[in-house]
């Protein structure tokens, strides 16, 4: 059915015209790829809620294309101030956008950092001035028989000389007498000798303790059985402990081999006539236990 469109379509007629053509507002919004409020703002004439002039013009044109109406007629009814482009330039408009944003965001922090640094320098300067004034005030001054000594905040204090009072006839003055150098040296030598004797005694005790510990460790670490082979040719050797652990279970080549065990063992040795065996230094005649050149026995015997 052909729909009779009015010669002059007004903004108030947009919603009615859309309904006559069988479209809902959501269908138009989906066709324009915009949200539903954009279509509602166009049909209600609330263009100031859409955005800047380019957005208003673009959405209105897409709306008119969707309904197949003249876009120029609708644009002519929109207030001109909403479609006019406003050139507002900031003082930094000629700078790249990224540079402008960085400068605007960092000005405040730059001033804060500068102020903090200046305050720190002033604090350090005030400390050194106070320290110097303290040194001037601390000059040694004599007040009668007393001596006032003020030490710097940097240097450690020094013990004052020992004051020894000697009674004199008809005189109560105190004389400051330092200990003789020879006496001090003698006392220091005695103390050093005592210290050396104590250190030497402690070293001897440590040496004895280390020796005892080493002997104990050696006794604990020495194995119960030391098995040594001397093979002329390859031989299959299997040695298992009483608990079932395998010390060796492999084909070994010519040469000397040494194994250790803390438990009684069971042995299976092939090619018995081509090797010699000693356990804890005692030679064991393997051939005495061999049948078809395969020796089977336990050690110690009878275990």
C-alpha positions as a printed NumPy array, in Angstrom:
array([[  0.   ,   0.   ,   0.   ],
       [  1.384,   3.388,  -0.964],
       [  1.733,   5.852,   1.883],
       [  0.858,   9.455,   1.132],
       [  3.635,  11.586,   2.521],
       [  2.932,  15.242,   3.296],
       [  4.654,  17.739,   1.057],
       [  6.375,  19.379,   4.043],
       [  7.385,  16.949,   6.796],
       [  7.796,  18.532,  10.21 ],
       [  9.795,  17.232,  13.148],
       [  6.561,  16.357,  14.983],
       [  5.543,  14.058,  12.135],
       [  8.695,  11.928,  12.079],
       [  7.532,   9.374,  14.633],
       [  4.108,   9.014,  12.965],
       [  5.709,   8.634,   9.529],
       [  8.051,   5.972,  10.859],
       [  5.104,   4.015,  12.304],
       [  3.189,   4.249,   9.028],
       [  6.144,   2.733,   7.2  ],
       [  6.14 ,  -0.207,   9.631],
       [  9.345,   0.492,  11.531],
       [  9.819,   0.644,  15.251],
       [ 12.281,   3.039,  16.868],
       [ 14.534,   0.142,  17.825],
       [ 14.592,  -1.165,  14.244],
       [ 15.631,   2.264,  12.965],
       [ 18.327,   2.491,  15.667],
       [ 19.687,  -0.937,  14.682],
       [ 19.72 ,   0.079,  11.023],
       [ 21.627,   3.274,  11.906],
       [ 23.946,   1.366,  14.273],
       [ 23.186,   3.748,  17.132],
       [ 21.443,   3.498,  20.478],
       [ 17.689,   3.945,  20.881],
       [ 17.931,   7.35 ,  22.679],
       [ 19.488,   8.881,  19.517],
       [ 16.385,   8.039,  17.478],
       [ 14.128,   9.32 ,  20.255],
       [ 16.04 ,  12.626,  20.467],
       [ 15.658,  13.133,  16.686],
       [ 11.905,  12.447,  16.732],
       [ 11.384,  14.664,  19.794],
       [ 13.521,  17.524,  18.425],
       [ 16.019,  17.324,  21.314],
       [ 19.09 ,  17.702,  19.134],
       [ 21.162,  19.342,  21.856],
       [ 21.314,  15.946,  23.596],
       [ 22.874,  14.26 ,  20.568],
       [ 26.2  ,  16.07 ,  20.653],
       [ 28.202,  18.432,  18.484],
       [ 27.057,  19.735,  15.11 ],
       [ 28.762,  16.989,  13.017],
       [ 27.022,  14.283,  15.054],
       [ 23.619,  15.958,  14.759],
       [ 23.962,  16.358,  10.993],
       [ 25.209,  12.79 ,  10.448],
       [ 22.508,  11.103,  12.573],
       [ 19.702,  13.116,  10.98 ],
       [ 20.909,  12.246,   7.471],
       [ 21.117,   8.526,   8.335],
       [ 17.627,   8.678,   9.888],
       [ 16.181,  10.234,   6.733],
       [ 17.873,   7.642,   4.507],
       [ 16.355,   4.871,   6.607],
       [ 12.825,   6.301,   6.148],
       [ 13.492,   7.467,   2.551],
       [ 12.668,  11.118,   3.19 ],
       [ 14.401,  14.377,   2.258],
       [ 17.183,  15.07 ,   4.734],
       [ 17.568,  18.706,   3.682],
       [ 13.976,  19.455,   4.712],
       [ 14.595,  18.088,   8.198],
       [ 17.968,  19.805,   8.607],
       [ 16.403,  23.136,   7.707],
       [ 14.107,  22.864,  10.748],
       [ 16.985,  22.408,  13.219],
       [ 18.12 ,  25.632,  14.936],
       [ 21.162,  27.055,  13.213],
       [ 23.244,  27.447,  16.358],
       [ 23.147,  23.67 ,  16.846],
       [ 24.542,  23.03 ,  13.358],
       [ 27.184,  25.773,  13.352],
       [ 30.781,  24.765,  13.974],
       [ 32.422,  26.646,  16.804],
       [ 36.184,  27.237,  16.518],
       [ 37.39 ,  27.549,  20.084],
       [ 41.144,  27.528,  20.375],
       [ 43.024,  27.274,  23.614],
       [ 46.434,  28.909,  24.04 ],
       [ 48.097,  25.559,  23.427],
       [ 45.913,  24.631,  20.441],
       [ 48.852,  24.733,  18.033],
       [ 50.741,  22.09 ,  20.029],
       [ 50.156,  18.389,  19.453],
       [ 47.293,  17.11 ,  21.566],
       [ 49.48 ,  14.648,  23.483],
       [ 52.048,  17.334,  24.336],
       [ 49.335,  19.708,  25.532],
       [ 47.799,  17.094,  27.82 ],
       [ 51.153,  16.169,  29.298],
       [ 52.025,  19.793,  29.98 ],
       [ 48.677,  20.538,  31.593],
       [ 48.821,  17.419,  33.766],
       [ 52.417,  17.81 ,  34.92 ],
       [ 52.607,  21.537,  35.719],
       [ 51.189,  21.021,  39.202],
       [ 53.485,  18.099,  40.053],
       [ 56.517,  19.97 ,  38.762],
       [ 55.871,  22.855,  41.117],
       [ 55.308,  20.434,  43.987],
       [ 58.615,  18.647,  43.299],
       [ 60.49 ,  21.949,  43.046],
       [ 59.017,  23.178,  46.329],
       [ 59.855,  19.917,  48.103],
       [ 63.468,  20.022,  46.872],
       [ 63.862,  23.644,  47.934],
       [ 62.498,  22.858,  51.403],
       [ 64.938,  19.948,  51.785],
       [ 67.901,  22.153,  50.806],
       [ 66.848,  24.822,  53.284],
       [ 66.566,  22.211,  56.059],
       [ 70.087,  20.87 ,  55.364],
       [ 71.501,  24.395,  55.288],
       [ 69.813,  25.225,  58.589],
       [ 71.318,  22.102,  60.189],
       [ 74.876,  23.036,  59.165],
       [ 74.401,  26.613,  60.385],
       [ 73.13 ,  25.304,  63.728],
       [ 76.081,  22.919,  63.969],
       [ 78.58 ,  25.715,  63.324],
       [ 76.927,  27.947,  65.915],
       [ 77.134,  25.066,  68.385],
       [ 80.897,  24.819,  67.802],
       [ 81.366,  28.568,  68.446],
       [ 79.356,  28.369,  71.642],
       [ 81.357,  25.318,  72.741],
       [ 84.832,  26.937,  72.748],
       [ 86.695,  26.047,  75.925],
       [ 86.228,  28.856,  78.426],
       [ 87.759,  29.095,  81.879],
       [ 85.44 ,  30.083,  84.651],
       [ 87.547,  30.274,  87.774],
       [ 88.856,  26.784,  88.562],
       [ 86.398,  24.951,  86.266],
       [ 86.872,  24.138,  82.604],
       [ 83.827,  23.878,  80.335],
       [ 84.195,  21.517,  77.372],
       [ 81.515,  21.129,  74.668],
       [ 81.994,  18.476,  72.031],
       [ 80.921,  18.617,  68.392],
       [ 77.885,  16.609,  67.301],
       [ 80.067,  14.796,  64.759],
       [ 83.134,  13.826,  66.855],
       [ 82.736,  11.324,  69.733],
       [ 83.348,  12.621,  73.262],
       [ 86.738,  12.109,  74.897],
       [ 87.129,  11.08 ,  78.51 ],
       [ 88.39 ,  13.998,  80.605],
       [ 91.653,  13.591,  82.551],
       [ 91.46 ,  11.946,  85.967],
       [ 91.388,  14.423,  88.786],
       [ 93.347,  13.345,  91.886],
       [ 93.348,  15.561,  94.923],
       [ 96.478,  15.768,  97.067],
       [ 96.229,  17.432, 100.438],
       [ 98.774,  20.186, 100.914],
       [ 99.676,  22.188, 103.891],
       [ 97.383,  25.171, 104.356],
       [ 96.01 ,  24.781, 100.757],
       [ 92.758,  23.078,  99.608],
       [ 93.381,  23.366,  95.819],
       [ 93.035,  20.222,  93.679],
       [ 95.806,  19.369,  91.254],
       [ 95.076,  17.448,  88.054],
       [ 97.657,  14.696,  87.733],
       [ 97.785,  12.279,  84.831],
       [ 98.96 ,   8.711,  85.365],
       [102.619,   8.222,  84.401],
       [103.164,   6.848,  80.929],
       [105.286,   3.966,  82.232],
       [102.538,   2.831,  84.634],
       [ 99.947,   2.921,  81.888],
       [102.193,   0.925,  79.55 ],
       [102.893,  -1.656,  82.281],
       [ 99.19 ,  -2.11 ,  83.068],
       [ 98.368,  -2.39 ,  79.382],
       [101.087,  -5.042,  78.92 ],
       [ 99.727,  -7.059,  81.864],
       [ 96.195,  -6.881,  80.508],
       [ 97.376,  -7.879,  77.043],
       [ 99.324, -10.831,  78.494],
       [ 96.236, -12.017,  80.386],
       [ 94.159, -11.687,  77.244],
       [ 96.705, -13.658,  75.201],
       [ 96.75 , -16.43 ,  77.819],
       [ 92.961, -16.645,  77.816],
       [ 92.86 , -16.716,  74.022],
       [ 95.514, -19.444,  73.873],
       [ 93.636, -21.554,  76.413],
       [ 90.388, -21.131,  74.464],
       [ 92.161, -22.143,  71.24 ],
       [ 93.499, -25.322,  72.868],
       [ 90.027, -26.243,  74.118],
       [ 88.573, -25.627,  70.65 ],
       [ 91.263, -27.809,  69.053],
       [ 90.546, -30.665,  71.461],
       [ 86.81 , -30.382,  70.813],
       [ 87.334, -30.386,  67.031],
       [ 89.62 , -33.421,  67.26 ],
       [ 87.103, -35.341,  69.387],
       [ 84.279, -34.423,  67.022],
       [ 86.293, -35.526,  63.977],
       [ 87.11 , -38.882,  65.629],
       [ 83.443, -39.407,  66.496],
       [ 82.34 , -38.6  ,  62.958],
       [ 85.012, -40.907,  61.517],
       [ 83.84 , -43.75 ,  63.752],
       [ 80.222, -43.182,  62.825],
       [ 80.925, -42.814,  59.091],
       [ 83.179, -45.864,  58.666],
       [ 81.208, -48.696,  56.999],
       [ 80.868, -52.174,  58.519],
       [ 81.974, -53.942,  55.313],
       [ 84.339, -52.778,  52.586],
       [ 84.12 , -54.955,  49.455],
       [ 86.976, -54.777,  46.926],
       [ 87.086, -56.553,  43.546],
       [ 89.966, -57.006,  41.129],
       [ 88.498, -58.175,  37.783],
       [ 90.45 , -59.598,  34.849],
       [ 87.342, -59.739,  32.632],
       [ 83.749, -58.577,  32.687],
       [ 81.606, -60.186,  35.356],
       [ 78.035, -59.985,  36.597],
       [ 77.957, -58.885,  40.256],
       [ 74.874, -58.624,  42.449],
       [ 75.194, -57.571,  46.102],
       [ 72.058, -57.066,  48.226],
       [ 71.844, -56.039,  51.858],
       [ 69.821, -57.848,  54.493],
       [ 67.07 , -55.247,  54.137],
       [ 66.866, -55.807,  50.358],
       [ 68.793, -52.718,  49.165],
       [ 70.951, -53.262,  46.078],
       [ 74.561, -52.171,  46.472],
       [ 75.466, -53.296,  42.937],
       [ 73.401, -55.248,  40.422],
       [ 75.104, -54.875,  37.091],
       [ 77.725, -56.093,  34.633],
       [ 81.026, -54.487,  35.577],
       [ 84.177, -54.327,  33.472],
       [ 87.8  , -55.206,  34.213],
       [ 89.694, -53.299,  36.874],
       [ 89.42 , -52.492,  40.566],
       [ 86.031, -51.869,  42.161],
       [ 85.17 , -50.867,  45.728],
       [ 81.787, -50.968,  47.497],
       [ 80.614, -50.403,  51.076],
       [ 77.802, -51.785,  53.23 ],
       [ 76.6  , -51.39 ,  56.818],
       [ 74.523, -54.593,  56.819],
       [ 75.107, -58.307,  56.15 ],
       [ 74.956, -59.14 ,  52.447],
       [ 74.061, -61.847,  49.976],
       [ 76.256, -62.063,  46.86 ],
       [ 75.917, -63.53 ,  43.374],
       [ 79.092, -63.288,  41.286],
       [ 79.488, -64.573,  37.728],
       [ 82.745, -65.425,  35.943],
       [ 84.132, -66.23 ,  39.41 ],
       [ 87.471, -67.639,  38.207],
       [ 88.401, -64.317,  36.559],
       [ 88.322, -62.113,  39.648],
       [ 89.552, -61.799,  43.216],
       [ 87.54 , -60.548,  46.217],
       [ 88.497, -59.136,  49.616],
       [ 86.177, -57.958,  52.378],
       [ 87.585, -55.657,  55.072],
       [ 91.065, -56.516,  53.796],
       [ 90.516, -60.291,  54.112],
       [ 90.785, -62.312,  50.886],
       [ 87.688, -64.391,  50.132],
       [ 88.001, -67.502,  47.947],
       [ 85.083, -66.986,  45.558],
       [ 85.696, -70.282,  43.726],
       [ 84.876, -72.177,  46.926],
       [ 81.273, -70.997,  46.572],
       [ 81.099, -71.326,  42.747],
       [ 78.938, -73.777,  40.809],
       [ 79.35 , -73.573,  37.011],
       [ 81.513, -70.496,  37.543],
       [ 78.652, -68.734,  39.436],
       [ 79.313, -68.046,  43.127],
       [ 76.448, -67.623,  45.616],
       [ 77.087, -66.941,  49.314],
       [ 76.263, -64.661,  52.244],
       [ 78.601, -62.502,  54.26 ],
       [ 79.394, -62.791,  57.086],
       [ 79.261, -66.528,  56.896],
       [ 76.213, -67.987,  58.6  ],
       [ 74.237, -64.711,  58.528]])
